[in-house]
Amino acid sequence: MAVLTDPDLLFAPETRSLARALYAGVKDLPIVSPHGHTDPRWYALNEPFSDPAQLLIVPDHYIFRMLFSQGVRLEELGVPALDGAPVETDGRAIWRRFAEHYYLFRGTPTRLWLDHVFEHLFGIGEPLTAASADRIYDTIAALLQRDDYRPRALFERFNIEVIATTEGALDDLKWHRTIRDSGWKGRVVTAYRPDAVVDPDFEGFAANLDRLGEITGCDTGSWSGYLDAHRKRRAYFKEFGATSSDHGHPTAETANLSDTAAQELFNRIRRGSEDERERKLFRAQMLTEMAKMSRDDGLAMQIHPGSWRNHSPSVFRKFGRDKGFDIPTRTDYVSALKPLLDCVGLERDLTIILFTLDETSYARELAPLAGVYPALKLGPAWWFHDSPEGMRRFREMTTETAGFYNTVGFNDDTRAFPSIPARHDVARRVDCAFLARLVAEHRLREEEAHELARELAYSLAKKAYRL
């Protein structure tokens, strides 16, 4: 059989033998996936995935954003329209269209992940092209009907020790309850994502606050009742294994208002303030409030700022969120986080994990901040930078100031379940190559490199996310 992924993938010739040795020590470690967006319904119901297109293409914005940029319409890729307008539903037709354009992914991390999935999960060594599309589709489709390709079996095959999904504050977590009550031993936990009830610009915000009050029994018309509602939801999420919260804000801006000022601001926001400055200030205040709650209840706090989400209003109106039109923006951290850090930054038992889409902030802001404030840790290269080059840049630009132990290992942050082993494999290879270079330059002893390789692949994520 042909090989799609070389055994020495991402290992530089001059340090290859050491990188191989480091990688051999970590490649089979269990996967800790502390932050992601896979659907808990999959693990709860354990039903076969419907077809290759629905599994690998339709839900993956990494794939369809590239195709859309080259003129392929989302309707042709089966992406559902909000108004129920017709879209392609034939999985084979979607797959053929994808295969015809697979060359577009040359040199991208998506290509690395997909080739890994084709070869290591489905046993396919033949490159995907228009000519091979039907053969590969038929192979995958047949395998997906087997019991050993159902979600729980794949979870176990992937050697996943624990995976965190991410649910909104209003979610009833019924699929997590189903998983818990099923007796299955796979560990699937949730994470608290309150964006819909902390961001005044989120669609349906006022109604969302009403619903938050209904499900918690708290008065979300008052500031104190609103905060109590968050505390109740966080406690509920902890019942289903949550060890973290997640916050996808446009910026990293924080505030630390007095109780009186915060209450007055909330009252104006609750009445539907149209003042953009007030709406920004409320989001900023809520990041600090969430940090204070994390200090009290122990949830690690993840801040994912700096994405201009739904940059195309026409695509957002037609297809909704998460359709590939989220674009990185410049992000300030030093001044933006100061109010929060003045409040809780010196807490030794609090973990706030910072992510960025602005790589210029790595060495200038993020590493120096995490390199001194006990509460701060750096999340791995994220989203657009979840790539071999992005991971290398992250290590090169943060290690000199923050070291390794102010980072949190790797998380895959994906909806694409089959790609999880591939993503962790790429991260482990990049880190082993980086450590091998440090040893070759006599900046690290070889035994330290072996210890660090395990920390980066496994232990740091468990510690940071309290898993």
Secondary structure, DSSP 8 states (H G I E B T S, - for coil): ---SS-TTTT--GGGHHHHHHHHHTTTTS-EEE-S----HHHHHH------HHHHHTTT-HHHHHHHHHTT--GGGGT---TT-------HHHHHHHHHHTGGGGTTSHHHHHHHHIIIIIT---S---TTTHHHHHHHHHHHHTSGGGSHHHHHHHTTEEEEE--EETT---HHHHHHHHH-----EE--EE-HHHH-TTSTTHHHHHHHHHHHHT--TTSHHHHHHHHHHHHHHHHHTT--EEEE--SS-------HHHHHHHHHHHHTT---HHHHHHHHHHHHHHHHHHHHHH--EEEE---EETT--HHHHHHH-SSSS--EE-----TTTSHHHHHHHTT-TT--EEE--S-TTHIIIIIHHHHTT-TTEEE--S-GGG-SHHHHHHHHHHHHHHHTTTTB-------S-GGGHHHHHHHHHHHHHHHHHHHHHTTSS-HHHHHHHHHIIIIIHHHHHTT-
